[in-house]
Every structure is written in structure tokens, then in C-alpha cells.
Amino acid sequence: MTQNQTKEELKKKESHPAYGHLSKRVPLLEFWNTCAELICRSIEFDLPIRGAVSTGDAIFDIENKVYLGEPIVDTARLENKQQAIGLSLCTSFVGHEDISRFFIPYSNHYKPDYNSKKIDLAFNWPLYWKNSRPNINLVDTLQKMSENNDNHPYYSNTIEFVKYSETCERK
């Protein structure tokens, strides 16, 4: 809720007893680092994942196990449209501050039949891998995983993305 508010709006709400916590911005650096670490660990455990991030109002009724809202539907739909390991942004997340240093222009991670509401950005988790695991070659790791999983196209698509990420670093 706070990401799209002005500093003035946040200042007015910060002392409200019930809603003061809503005036604090989500620490996106920590969030993106956690997402990257989750992807990297999933590869290390040979359980690679793909996902999506959205924002918006949703209902989380844990007691009744009811989870409703546009962000939940958006992430479920977008996750299914990817053909590589990684994470994509739903359109609701566009315009948020501080995403440019975590995402690179790329759209080959989407399935060919997906054209609706596509954002041509991909989460640059391979850069996080390179910085956090400098002695482990990611392409070699993915190649071994691919061989162990009947050379599924998701692995070759992910390797393509990793190589693209490396070219972005050199620019």
C-alpha cells in the first residue's frame, strides 16, 4: 500500500495508532535479495523454481483458508507463462521504485504463446548468484541439472538467460 504514496501522505499516516505501520515502505533491496537467494538455493537443492511478483489488495483469511485478490490471480497466471527458472513482474508492480537495478530487459523467458500484459523485464538473479557464489559456475550447474532431467527446455532457456545476464554486466 505504501509504495505508491507520496512522502507527504506517508508522513501524515505514520503516527496513526492502527495504520502507522502502513506508512513504512517495504525494503525492496532485502526483498529482492531474498527472492534471488530463494531461486539460487532451489537450484542448489535441484528443485528449481519460477515465480511472479505482484502488488495490490488481497484477502488472506488463514483461519478459513480463503485467499482472494487480483495479485494472487495475476501471479498464478504469470508464473505459468514462463519457460525458465526465475521470477517475473506482474503489471501491478510496474512503476515501483528501485526495480531497474534488479531487472534487465528480456522476454525470452516467456512461453511463445504468451503476449498478454507482458513486461519485457526479467529478474537478474544470475547476478546475485555470481556475487554470492563466485566459485560455482552457474552455467555448468544448470547444464548438469539439464542432463539429469532429460534436457528439459526450461534448463536451456535458463542457460540462455544466464548468458544474457552476463552480457548486461559488461555494458
PAMIKE-943324 format. One line per field, with one value per atom (N, C-alpha, C): x, y, z; residue number from 1; atom name. Coordinates in nm, 4 decimals. Layout:
<nodes>
u	[X; ...]
v	[Y; ...]
w	[Z; ...]
n	[NUM; ...]
atom	[CA; ...]
</nodes>
This chain:
<nodes>
u	[0.0807; 0.0000; 0.0853; 0.2023; 0.2805; 0.3654; 0.3909; 0.4854; 0.4444; 0.3150; 0.2695; 0.2289; 0.2568; 0.2193; 0.3335; 0.2949; 0.3953; 0.4533; 0.5653; 0.6276; 0.5343; 0.4594; 0.3663; 0.2544; 0.2015; 0.0959; 0.1482; 0.2670; 0.3265; 0.3499; 0.3955; 0.4234; 0.2957; 0.1836; 0.0564; 0.0110; 0.0367; -0.0134; 0.0785; 0.2035; 0.3000; 0.2682; 0.1951; 0.1652; 0.0267; -0.0460; -0.1775; -0.1609; -0.2338; -0.2125; -0.2445; -0.3442; -0.3832; -0.3162; -0.2806; -0.2295; -0.0876; -0.0218; 0.1135; 0.2108; 0.1938; 0.2842; 0.2717; 0.1568; 0.1359; 0.2105; 0.2653; 0.3393; 0.4850; 0.5242; 0.6636; 0.6742; 0.7683; 0.7904; 0.8513; 0.8147; 0.8735; 1.0197; 1.1116; 1.2537; 1.2822; 1.2743; 1.2838; 1.4196; 1.5270; 1.6586; 1.6590; 1.6108; 1.6064; 1.5097; 1.3989; 1.3008; 1.3601; 1.4230; 1.4798; 1.5964; 1.6765; 1.7857; 1.7306; 1.6221; 1.5600; 1.5046; 1.4418; 1.3915; 1.5055; 1.6152; 1.7310; 1.7901; 1.8025; 1.8576; 1.7675; 1.6377; 1.5439; 1.5624; 1.5766; 1.5985; 1.7314; 1.8360; 1.9681; 1.9674; 1.9075; 1.9006; 1.8199; 1.7136; 1.6320; 1.7147; 1.8041; 1.8929; 1.9912; 2.0461; 2.1400; 2.0747; 1.9447; 1.8721; 1.8127; 1.8388; 1.7854; 1.6329; 1.5766; 1.4328; 1.4087; 1.4470; 1.4383; 1.2952; 1.2828; 1.1501; 1.1363; 1.0144; 0.9804; 0.8659; 0.8567; 0.7532; 0.7229; 0.6359; 0.5965; 0.5679; 0.5822; 0.5589; 0.4544; 0.3570; 0.2548; 0.2288; 0.1479; 0.1125; -0.0347; -0.0955; -0.2359; -0.3077; -0.4347; -0.5157; -0.5579; -0.5505; -0.5906; -0.6457; -0.7193; -0.7743; -0.6982; -0.6440; -0.5746; -0.6441; -0.7428; -0.8154; -0.7608; -0.6579; -0.5878; -0.6793; -0.7598; -0.8484; -0.9437; -0.9991; -1.0928; -1.0277; -0.8968; -0.8212; -0.8785; -0.9054; -0.9574; -0.8529; -0.8128; -0.7126; -0.7659; -0.8031; -0.8644; -0.7965; -0.7940; -0.7459; -0.6766; -0.6800; -0.6188; -0.4701; -0.3912; -0.2489; -0.2236; -0.3084; -0.2921; -0.3208; -0.4272; -0.4633; -0.3558; -0.3084; -0.2055; -0.0780; -0.0344; 0.0901; 0.0714; -0.0427; -0.0683; -0.0683; -0.1287; -0.1336; 0.0044; 0.0795; 0.2093; 0.3134; 0.3121; 0.4088; 0.3991; 0.2807; 0.2555; 0.3003; 0.3218; 0.3575; 0.5090; 0.5858; 0.7312; 0.7863; 0.8955; 0.9583; 1.1057; 1.1317; 1.2680; 1.2623; 1.3724; 1.3852; 1.3936; 1.3257; 1.3360; 1.2067; 1.1985; 1.0886; 1.0533; 0.9250; 0.8784; 0.7896; 0.7704; 0.6849; 0.5482; 0.4465; 0.3113; 0.2977; 0.2013; 0.1850; 0.1569; 0.0992; 0.0696; 0.1964; 0.3093; 0.4339; 0.5099; 0.4698; 0.5379; 0.5202; 0.6238; 0.6169; 0.6704; 0.6950; 0.7529; 0.8980; 0.9392; 1.0766; 1.1732; 1.2933; 1.4037; 1.3987; 1.3329; 1.3375; 1.4430; 1.4862; 1.5760; 1.7088; 1.7549; 1.8832; 1.8698; 1.7475; 1.7251; 1.6697; 1.6236; 1.5630; 1.6367; 1.6446; 1.7090; 1.6090; 1.6255; 1.5330; 1.5484; 1.4402; 1.4453; 1.3036; 1.2715; 1.1373; 1.1383; 1.2549; 1.2603; 1.2255; 1.2069; 1.1701; 1.0206; 0.9447; 0.8019; 0.7761; 0.6694; 0.6287; 0.5874; 0.6105; 0.5821; 0.4372; 0.3425; 0.2017; 0.1561; 0.2470; 0.2082; 0.2390; 0.1354; 0.1534; 0.0761; -0.0117; -0.0991; -0.0258; -0.0338; 0.0209; 0.1663; 0.2437; 0.3814; 0.4717; 0.5546; 0.6542; 0.7893; 0.8556; 0.9816; 1.0998; 1.0854; 1.1908; 1.2014; 1.3223; 1.3420; 1.4286; 1.3985; 1.4709; 1.6136; 1.7107; 1.8505; 1.9104; 1.8525; 1.9048; 2.0423; 2.0775; 2.2130; 2.3245; 2.2996; 2.3994; 2.4170; 2.3081; 2.3154; 2.3958; 2.3694; 2.4452; 2.5945; 2.6285; 2.7705; 2.8369; 2.7661; 2.8229; 2.8225; 2.7260; 2.7156; 2.7811; 2.8062; 2.8651; 2.9726; 3.0755; 3.1735; 3.2524; 3.2569; 3.3353; 3.2526; 3.1237; 3.0371; 2.9844; 3.0211; 2.9795; 2.8319; 2.7510; 2.6073; 2.5701; 2.6329; 2.6007; 2.6337; 2.7473; 2.7829; 2.6818; 2.6409; 2.5427; 2.4113; 2.3651; 2.2391; 2.2515; 2.3683; 2.3897; 2.3798; 2.4385; 2.4294; 2.2848; 2.2146; 2.0732; 1.9931; 2.0235; 1.9545; 1.9761; 2.1002; 2.1317; 2.0595; 2.0437; 1.9748; 1.8230; 1.7732; 1.6285; 1.5874; 1.6447; 1.6106; 1.6226; 1.7161; 1.7421; 1.6151; 1.5391; 1.4142; 1.4459; 1.3650; 1.3914; 1.4023; 1.3398; 1.3488; 1.4935; 1.5727; 1.7138; 1.7912; 1.7711; 1.8425; 1.7962; 1.6679; 1.6194; 1.6821; 1.6992; 1.7612; 1.9085; 1.9763; 2.1177; 2.1303; 2.0405; 2.0393; 2.0248; 1.9349; 1.9142; 2.0379; 2.1018; 2.2232; 2.3312; 2.3473; 2.4480; 2.4121; 2.2838; 2.2402; 2.2690; 2.2431; 2.2706; 2.4173; 2.5035; 2.6478; 2.6827; 2.6151; 2.6437; 2.5957; 2.4909; 2.4408; 2.5400; 2.6135; 2.7134; 2.8258; 2.8580; 2.9723; 2.9403; 2.8134; 2.7731; 2.7960]
v	[-0.1198; 0.0000; 0.1265; 0.1209; 0.2428; 0.2762; 0.1822; 0.2060; 0.3195; 0.3425; 0.4454; 0.5754; 0.5885; 0.7093; 0.8107; 0.9358; 1.0412; 1.0464; 1.1144; 1.1299; 1.2038; 1.2997; 1.3763; 1.2866; 1.1994; 1.1072; 1.0106; 0.9618; 0.8699; 0.9396; 1.0640; 1.1398; 1.1583; 1.1879; 1.2081; 1.0813; 0.9671; 0.8408; 0.7754; 0.8167; 0.7431; 0.7389; 0.8371; 0.8368; 0.7790; 0.7348; 0.6761; 0.5430; 0.5238; 0.4024; 0.2713; 0.2725; 0.1485; 0.1288; 0.2394; 0.2294; 0.2821; 0.3142; 0.3684; 0.2763; 0.1459; 0.0507; 0.0547; 0.0998; 0.1063; 0.2228; 0.3109; 0.4234; 0.3888; 0.2702; 0.2273; 0.1577; 0.2005; 0.1380; -0.0013; -0.0899; -0.2240; -0.2104; -0.2686; -0.2597; -0.3491; -0.2904; -0.3700; -0.4363; -0.3743; -0.4375; -0.5730; -0.5779; -0.7030; -0.8022; -0.7517; -0.8378; -0.9038; -0.8233; -0.8791; -0.9730; -0.9391; -1.0293; -1.1628; -1.1569; -1.2798; -1.3629; -1.2978; -1.3688; -1.4355; -1.3616; -1.4169; -1.5352; -1.5222; -1.6315; -1.7546; -1.7339; -1.8451; -1.9193; -1.8465; -1.9087; -1.9852; -1.9226; -1.9866; -2.1133; -2.1053; -2.2248; -2.3357; -2.2981; -2.4007; -2.4757; -2.4058; -2.4701; -2.5620; -2.5147; -2.5969; -2.7247; -2.7189; -2.8363; -2.9195; -2.8765; -2.9444; -2.9429; -2.8334; -2.8098; -2.6690; -2.6457; -2.5092; -2.4579; -2.3274; -2.2659; -2.1520; -2.1194; -1.9990; -1.9343; -1.8036; -1.7340; -1.5991; -1.5271; -1.3940; -1.3087; -1.1781; -1.0837; -0.9830; -0.9607; -0.8600; -0.7816; -0.6805; -0.5993; -0.5621; -0.5361; -0.4968; -0.5499; -0.5213; -0.5648; -0.7102; -0.7838; -0.9242; -0.9608; -1.0671; -1.1185; -1.2455; -1.2477; -1.3649; -1.4047; -1.4911; -1.5392; -1.6779; -1.6797; -1.8042; -1.9030; -1.8532; -1.9404; -2.0194; -1.9525; -2.0180; -2.0660; -2.0460; -2.0864; -2.0244; -1.8928; -1.8192; -1.7159; -1.7219; -1.6311; -1.5786; -1.4514; -1.3919; -1.2600; -1.2282; -1.0974; -1.1007; -0.9869; -0.9752; -1.0098; -0.9679; -1.0028; -1.1536; -1.2263; -1.3718; -1.4351; -1.3906; -1.4416; -1.4053; -1.2796; -1.2347; -1.3182; -1.3435; -1.4205; -1.5648; -1.6233; -1.7611; -1.7708; -1.6741; -1.6752; -1.6514; -1.5578; -1.5249; -1.6336; -1.6924; -1.7984; -1.9094; -1.9418; -2.0495; -2.0150; -1.8890; -1.8462; -1.8354; -1.8754; -1.8699; -2.0053; -2.0034; -2.1271; -2.1312; -2.0787; -2.0771; -2.0625; -2.0930; -2.0727; -1.9224; -1.8723; -1.7304; -1.6681; -1.5368; -1.4596; -1.3465; -1.3198; -1.2113; -1.1165; -0.9993; -0.8969; -0.8940; -0.8880; -0.8635; -0.7142; -0.6797; -0.5393; -0.4499; -0.5046; -0.4234; -0.3725; -0.4345; -0.3948; -0.2899; -0.2671; -0.1683; -0.0299; 0.0485; 0.1832; 0.1927; 0.0814; 0.0853; 0.1296; 0.1948; 0.2425; 0.1249; 0.1498; 0.0609; -0.0769; -0.0921; -0.2228; -0.2299; -0.1155; -0.1160; -0.1846; -0.1799; -0.2448; -0.3945; -0.4452; -0.5875; -0.6593; -0.5834; -0.6413; -0.5934; -0.6806; -0.6460; -0.6675; -0.5930; -0.6094; -0.7492; -0.8245; -0.9621; -1.0165; -1.0920; -1.1510; -1.2949; -1.3526; -1.4902; -1.5937; -1.5512; -1.6452; -1.6759; -1.6072; -1.6338; -1.7407; -1.8146; -1.9121; -1.8372; -1.8968; -1.8270; -1.7800; -1.8501; -1.8131; -1.7048; -1.6542; -1.5530; -1.4134; -1.3360; -1.1979; -1.0984; -1.1461; -1.0591; -0.9973; -0.8662; -0.7936; -0.8308; -0.8565; -0.8995; -0.7798; -0.7962; -0.6958; -0.7495; -0.6759; -0.7243; -0.7009; -0.7515; -0.7457; -0.8821; -0.9179; -1.0431; -1.0139; -1.0805; -1.0656; -1.1187; -1.0340; -1.0695; -1.1461; -1.2587; -1.3428; -1.4023; -1.4245; -1.4765; -1.3838; -1.2542; -1.1612; -1.1851; -1.2096; -1.2418; -1.3699; -1.4710; -1.5973; -1.5684; -1.4922; -1.4637; -1.3964; -1.3052; -1.2329; -1.3144; -1.4028; -1.4789; -1.6169; -1.6651; -1.7974; -1.7889; -1.7087; -1.6826; -1.8058; -1.9086; -2.0273; -2.1384; -2.1118; -2.2136; -2.1600; -2.2274; -2.1846; -2.2199; -2.1193; -2.1383; -2.2141; -2.1813; -2.2499; -2.3985; -2.4318; -2.5732; -2.6435; -2.5760; -2.6332; -2.6605; -2.5637; -2.5805; -2.6884; -2.6973; -2.7997; -2.9395; -2.9583; -3.0878; -3.1189; -3.0183; -3.0378; -3.0754; -3.0111; -3.0392; -3.1839; -3.2286; -3.3675; -3.4670; -3.4319; -3.5205; -3.5167; -3.4221; -3.4046; -3.4101; -3.5013; -3.5250; -3.4009; -3.3144; -3.1921; -3.1125; -3.0926; -3.0158; -2.8751; -2.8233; -2.6903; -2.5776; -2.5916; -2.4861; -2.4615; -2.5670; -2.5504; -2.4772; -2.5146; -2.4436; -2.2981; -2.2732; -2.1351; -2.0562; -2.1230; -2.0573; -2.0296; -2.1244; -2.1034; -1.9855; -1.9757; -1.8619; -1.7304; -1.7296; -1.6091; -1.5756; -1.6758; -1.6527; -1.5891; -1.6399; -1.5829; -1.4406; -1.4148; -1.2784; -1.1862; -1.2335; -1.1544; -1.1142; -1.2068; -1.1767; -1.0671; -1.0639; -0.9578; -0.8224; -0.8219; -0.6959; -0.6366; -0.7218; -0.6742; -0.5991; -0.6410; -0.5820; -0.4457; -0.4135; -0.2867; -0.1691]
w	[0.0000; 0.0000; 0.0000; 0.0571; 0.0738; -0.0476; -0.1338; -0.2422; -0.3348; -0.3526; -0.4456; -0.3773; -0.2474; -0.1751; -0.1746; -0.1716; -0.1640; -0.0232; -0.0092; 0.1229; 0.2186; 0.1660; 0.2485; 0.3024; 0.2160; 0.2591; 0.3653; 0.3462; 0.4431; 0.5770; 0.5734; 0.6955; 0.7778; 0.7096; 0.7789; 0.8506; 0.7929; 0.8472; 0.9491; 0.9568; 1.0378; 1.1875; 1.2397; 1.3828; 1.4157; 1.3148; 1.3385; 1.4117; 1.5250; 1.6050; 1.5336; 1.4459; 1.3790; 1.2438; 1.1774; 1.0418; 1.0253; 1.1348; 1.1264; 1.0554; 1.0763; 1.0118; 0.8592; 0.8107; 0.6666; 0.6020; 0.6844; 0.6282; 0.6015; 0.6376; 0.6163; 0.4815; 0.4038; 0.2736; 0.2914; 0.2021; 0.2029; 0.1615; 0.2379; 0.2000; 0.0792; -0.0401; -0.1622; -0.1804; -0.1366; -0.1504; -0.0806; 0.0402; 0.1148; 0.0498; 0.0002; -0.0653; -0.1890; -0.2764; -0.3993; -0.3688; -0.2692; -0.2307; -0.1793; -0.1052; -0.0551; -0.1704; -0.2667; -0.3851; -0.4610; -0.4796; -0.5513; -0.4757; -0.3445; -0.2640; -0.2726; -0.2722; -0.2835; -0.4164; -0.5239; -0.6551; -0.6558; -0.6035; -0.6013; -0.5164; -0.4003; -0.3139; -0.3795; -0.4493; -0.5149; -0.6198; -0.6863; -0.7836; -0.7116; -0.6022; -0.5261; -0.4744; -0.4439; -0.3946; -0.5081; -0.6324; -0.7507; -0.7524; -0.7034; -0.7083; -0.7627; -0.8881; -0.9421; -0.9437; -0.9260; -0.9189; -1.0193; -1.0449; -1.1201; -1.0447; -1.0561; -0.9824; -1.0416; -0.9740; -1.0176; -0.8946; -0.9122; -0.8033; -0.8490; -0.7621; -0.7899; -0.6626; -0.6754; -0.5597; -0.5714; -0.4588; -0.4588; -0.3367; -0.3297; -0.2161; -0.2332; -0.1234; -0.1241; 0.0131; 0.0166; 0.1422; 0.1779; 0.2981; 0.3491; 0.4797; 0.4698; 0.5860; 0.6193; 0.7012; 0.7323; 0.8030; 0.8942; 0.9715; 0.8816; 0.7821; 0.6903; 0.5612; 0.5515; 0.4323; 0.3049; 0.3117; 0.1980; 0.1576; 0.0316; -0.0211; -0.1541; -0.1574; -0.2750; -0.3088; -0.4359; -0.4764; -0.6105; -0.6762; -0.8080; -0.8076; -0.7057; -0.7101; -0.7051; -0.6368; -0.6290; -0.7652; -0.8288; -0.9611; -1.0628; -1.0584; -1.1527; -1.1415; -1.0194; -1.0034; -1.0495; -1.0209; -1.0646; -1.2170; -1.2812; -1.4283; -1.4900; -1.4355; -1.4941; -1.4686; -1.3517; -1.3211; -1.4251; -1.4644; -1.5603; -1.7025; -1.7309; -1.8660; -1.8873; -1.7899; -1.8012; -1.8412; -1.9154; -1.9591; -1.9171; -1.7990; -1.7463; -1.5950; -1.5314; -1.3877; -1.3636; -1.2638; -1.2331; -1.1864; -1.2046; -1.1498; -1.2452; -1.2587; -1.3447; -1.2656; -1.3223; -1.2608; -1.3258; -1.2442; -1.2945; -1.3228; -1.4047; -1.4421; -1.3216; -1.2154; -1.0969; -1.0299; -1.0589; -0.9943; -1.0751; -1.1975; -1.2816; -1.2213; -1.2251; -1.1704; -1.0298; -0.9668; -0.8327; -0.8413; -0.7365; -0.7311; -0.7235; -0.7645; -0.7333; -0.7975; -0.9140; -0.9771; -1.0866; -1.1374; -1.2520; -1.2234; -1.1012; -1.0738; -1.0476; -1.0405; -1.0177; -1.1402; -1.2381; -1.3580; -1.4814; -1.5792; -1.7056; -1.8187; -1.9287; -2.0411; -2.1013; -2.1009; -2.1506; -2.1557; -2.2593; -2.2665; -2.3172; -2.3429; -2.3925; -2.2863; -2.1631; -2.0573; -2.0569; -2.1422; -2.1532; -2.2591; -2.2420; -2.3422; -2.4688; -2.5862; -2.7130; -2.7287; -2.6681; -2.6845; -2.5874; -2.5048; -2.4059; -2.4562; -2.4782; -2.5234; -2.4391; -2.3548; -2.2775; -2.1587; -2.1467; -2.0318; -2.0010; -2.1024; -2.0836; -2.0533; -1.9541; -1.9203; -1.9649; -2.0493; -2.1059; -2.0126; -1.8914; -1.7909; -1.7250; -1.6852; -1.6115; -1.4894; -1.3830; -1.2574; -1.2755; -1.2475; -1.2722; -1.1541; -1.1226; -1.0142; -1.0474; -1.1757; -1.2018; -1.1516; -1.1511; -1.0971; -0.9480; -0.8781; -0.7354; -0.7152; -0.7982; -0.7898; -0.8043; -0.9060; -0.9332; -0.8129; -0.7478; -0.6341; -0.5056; -0.4890; -0.3645; -0.3725; -0.4932; -0.5133; -0.6217; -0.5988; -0.7050; -0.7502; -0.6704; -0.7059; -0.7691; -0.7923; -0.8516; -0.9842; -1.0936; -1.2257; -1.2470; -1.2646; -1.2769; -1.4034; -1.5146; -1.6404; -1.6290; -1.5709; -1.5515; -1.4616; -1.3553; -1.2625; -1.3343; -1.4129; -1.4862; -1.5937; -1.6562; -1.7590; -1.6984; -1.5811; -1.5124; -1.4746; -1.4258; -1.3922; -1.5160; -1.6268; -1.7520; -1.7938; -1.7873; -1.8243; -1.7342; -1.6075; -1.5132; -1.5271; -1.6044; -1.6205; -1.7676; -1.8401; -1.9812; -2.0683; -2.0346; -2.1117; -2.1398; -2.0351; -2.0465; -2.0981; -2.1884; -2.2457; -2.1431; -2.0272; -1.9268; -1.8857; -1.8848; -1.8474; -1.9562; -2.0820; -2.1892; -2.1969; -2.1732; -2.1707; -2.0555; -1.9424; -1.8272; -1.8550; -1.9165; -1.9520; -2.0478; -2.1438; -2.2369; -2.1597; -2.0612; -1.9804; -1.8976; -1.8401; -1.7604; -1.8478; -1.9665; -2.0583; -2.0970; -2.1180; -2.1473; -2.0296; -1.9097; -1.7894; -1.7832; -1.8207; -1.8191; -1.9196; -2.0348; -2.1324; -2.0817; -2.0009; -1.9440; -1.8445; -1.7759; -1.6790; -1.7479; -1.8690; -1.9397; -2.0007; -2.0075; -2.0725; -1.9801]
n	[1; 1; 1; 2; 2; 2; 3; 3; 3; 4; 4; 4; 5; 5; 5; 6; 6; 6; 7; 7; 7; 8; 8; 8; 9; 9; 9; 10; 10; 10; 11; 11; 11; 12; 12; 12; 13; 13; 13; 14; 14; 14; 15; 15; 15; 16; 16; 16; 17; 17; 17; 18; 18; 18; 19; 19; 19; 20; 20; 20; 21; 21; 21; 22; 22; 22; 23; 23; 23; 24; 24; 24; 25; 25; 25; 26; 26; 26; 27; 27; 27; 28; 28; 28; 29; 29; 29; 30; 30; 30; 31; 31; 31; 32; 32; 32; 33; 33; 33; 34; 34; 34; 35; 35; 35; 36; 36; 36; 37; 37; 37; 38; 38; 38; 39; 39; 39; 40; 40; 40; 41; 41; 41; 42; 42; 42; 43; 43; 43; 44; 44; 44; 45; 45; 45; 46; 46; 46; 47; 47; 47; 48; 48; 48; 49; 49; 49; 50; 50; 50; 51; 51; 51; 52; 52; 52; 53; 53; 53; 54; 54; 54; 55; 55; 55; 56; 56; 56; 57; 57; 57; 58; 58; 58; 59; 59; 59; 60; 60; 60; 61; 61; 61; 62; 62; 62; 63; 63; 63; 64; 64; 64; 65; 65; 65; 66; 66; 66; 67; 67; 67; 68; 68; 68; 69; 69; 69; 70; 70; 70; 71; 71; 71; 72; 72; 72; 73; 73; 73; 74; 74; 74; 75; 75; 75; 76; 76; 76; 77; 77; 77; 78; 78; 78; 79; 79; 79; 80; 80; 80; 81; 81; 81; 82; 82; 82; 83; 83; 83; 84; 84; 84; 85; 85; 85; 86; 86; 86; 87; 87; 87; 88; 88; 88; 89; 89; 89; 90; 90; 90; 91; 91; 91; 92; 92; 92; 93; 93; 93; 94; 94; 94; 95; 95; 95; 96; 96; 96; 97; 97; 97; 98; 98; 98; 99; 99; 99; 100; 100; 100; 101; 101; 101; 102; 102; 102; 103; 103; 103; 104; 104; 104; 105; 105; 105; 106; 106; 106; 107; 107; 107; 108; 108; 108; 109; 109; 109; 110; 110; 110; 111; 111; 111; 112; 112; 112; 113; 113; 113; 114; 114; 114; 115; 115; 115; 116; 116; 116; 117; 117; 117; 118; 118; 118; 119; 119; 119; 120; 120; 120; 121; 121; 121; 122; 122; 122; 123; 123; 123; 124; 124; 124; 125; 125; 125; 126; 126; 126; 127; 127; 127; 128; 128; 128; 129; 129; 129; 130; 130; 130; 131; 131; 131; 132; 132; 132; 133; 133; 133; 134; 134; 134; 135; 135; 135; 136; 136; 136; 137; 137; 137; 138; 138; 138; 139; 139; 139; 140; 140; 140; 141; 141; 141; 142; 142; 142; 143; 143; 143; 144; 144; 144; 145; 145; 145; 146; 146; 146; 147; 147; 147; 148; 148; 148; 149; 149; 149; 150; 150; 150; 151; 151; 151; 152; 152; 152; 153; 153; 153; 154; 154; 154; 155; 155; 155; 156; 156; 156; 157; 157; 157; 158; 158; 158; 159; 159; 159; 160; 160; 160; 161; 161; 161; 162; 162; 162; 163; 163; 163; 164; 164; 164; 165; 165; 165; 166; 166; 166; 167; 167; 167; 168; 168; 168; 169; 169; 169; 170; 170; 170; 171; 171; 171]
atom	[N; CA; C; N; CA; C; N; CA; C; N; CA; C; N; CA; C; N; CA; C; N; CA; C; N; CA; C; N; CA; C; N; CA; C; N; CA; C; N; CA; C; N; CA; C; N; CA; C; N; CA; C; N; CA; C; N; CA; C; N; CA; C; N; CA; C; N; CA; C; N; CA; C; N; CA; C; N; CA; C; N; CA; C; N; CA; C; N; CA; C; N; CA; C; N; CA; C; N; CA; C; N; CA; C; N; CA; C; N; CA; C; N; CA; C; N; CA; C; N; CA; C; N; CA; C; N; CA; C; N; CA; C; N; CA; C; N; CA; C; N; CA; C; N; CA; C; N; CA; C; N; CA; C; N; CA; C; N; CA; C; N; CA; C; N; CA; C; N; CA; C; N; CA; C; N; CA; C; N; CA; C; N; CA; C; N; CA; C; N; CA; C; N; CA; C; N; CA; C; N; CA; C; N; CA; C; N; CA; C; N; CA; C; N; CA; C; N; CA; C; N; CA; C; N; CA; C; N; CA; C; N; CA; C; N; CA; C; N; CA; C; N; CA; C; N; CA; C; N; CA; C; N; CA; C; N; CA; C; N; CA; C; N; CA; C; N; CA; C; N; CA; C; N; CA; C; N; CA; C; N; CA; C; N; CA; C; N; CA; C; N; CA; C; N; CA; C; N; CA; C; N; CA; C; N; CA; C; N; CA; C; N; CA; C; N; CA; C; N; CA; C; N; CA; C; N; CA; C; N; CA; C; N; CA; C; N; CA; C; N; CA; C; N; CA; C; N; CA; C; N; CA; C; N; CA; C; N; CA; C; N; CA; C; N; CA; C; N; CA; C; N; CA; C; N; CA; C; N; CA; C; N; CA; C; N; CA; C; N; CA; C; N; CA; C; N; CA; C; N; CA; C; N; CA; C; N; CA; C; N; CA; C; N; CA; C; N; CA; C; N; CA; C; N; CA; C; N; CA; C; N; CA; C; N; CA; C; N; CA; C; N; CA; C; N; CA; C; N; CA; C; N; CA; C; N; CA; C; N; CA; C; N; CA; C; N; CA; C; N; CA; C; N; CA; C; N; CA; C; N; CA; C; N; CA; C; N; CA; C; N; CA; C; N; CA; C; N; CA; C; N; CA; C; N; CA; C; N; CA; C; N; CA; C; N; CA; C; N; CA; C; N; CA; C; N; CA; C; N; CA; C; N; CA; C; N; CA; C; N; CA; C; N; CA; C; N; CA; C; N; CA; C; N; CA; C; N; CA; C; N; CA; C; N; CA; C; N; CA; C; N; CA; C; N; CA; C; N; CA; C; N; CA; C; N; CA; C; N; CA; C; N; CA; C; N; CA; C]
</nodes>
